[in-house]
Amino acid sequence: MSNAEESPPESAATGSGFFVSSDGLVVTNYHVVASATSIHLVFSDDSRKKATVVASDPRTDLAILQA
């Protein structure tokens, strides 16, 4: 048995969102990104883009991402 610390397993959440500006702002649900350590948007053509949370409101369950 090893004494090395084990990393917690990675988990993934899925949700939907939509672009609200041409510079990459996306609206989605807060509960989808609330505990995320990294966010990757996946598009219908299977392309991907990293995003960050720029604003969120748990009371209304909304989050704004910057892609």
TAPEQUI-V858535 format. One record per backbone hydrogen bond with DSSP energy under -0.5 kcal/mol. CO is the residue of the C=O (numbers start at 0). NH is the residue of the N-H. E is the energy in kcal/mol with one decimal. If there is no record, write none. Layout:
BEGIN
co=CO nh=NH e=E
co=CO nh=NH e=E
END
This chain:
BEGIN
co=15 nh=28 e=-0.5
co=17 nh=26 e=-2.5
co=20 nh=23 e=-1.3
co=23 nh=66 e=-2.7
co=24 nh=19 e=-2.8
co=24 nh=20 e=-0.9
co=25 nh=64 e=-3.0
co=26 nh=17 e=-1.7
co=27 nh=62 e=-2.4
co=28 nh=31 e=-0.8
co=28 nh=32 e=-0.9
co=29 nh=32 e=-0.8
co=29 nh=33 e=-1.7
co=32 nh=35 e=-1.5
co=38 nh=50 e=-2.4
co=40 nh=48 e=-1.9
co=42 nh=45 e=-2.4
co=46 nh=42 e=-2.8
co=48 nh=40 e=-3.5
co=50 nh=38 e=-0.6
co=51 nh=65 e=-2.8
co=54 nh=63 e=-3.2
co=56 nh=59 e=-0.6
co=56 nh=60 e=-1.0
co=56 nh=61 e=-1.7
co=61 nh=56 e=-2.8
co=62 nh=27 e=-2.5
co=63 nh=53 e=-2.9
co=63 nh=54 e=-1.5
co=64 nh=25 e=-2.4
co=64 nh=66 e=-0.6
co=65 nh=51 e=-1.7
END
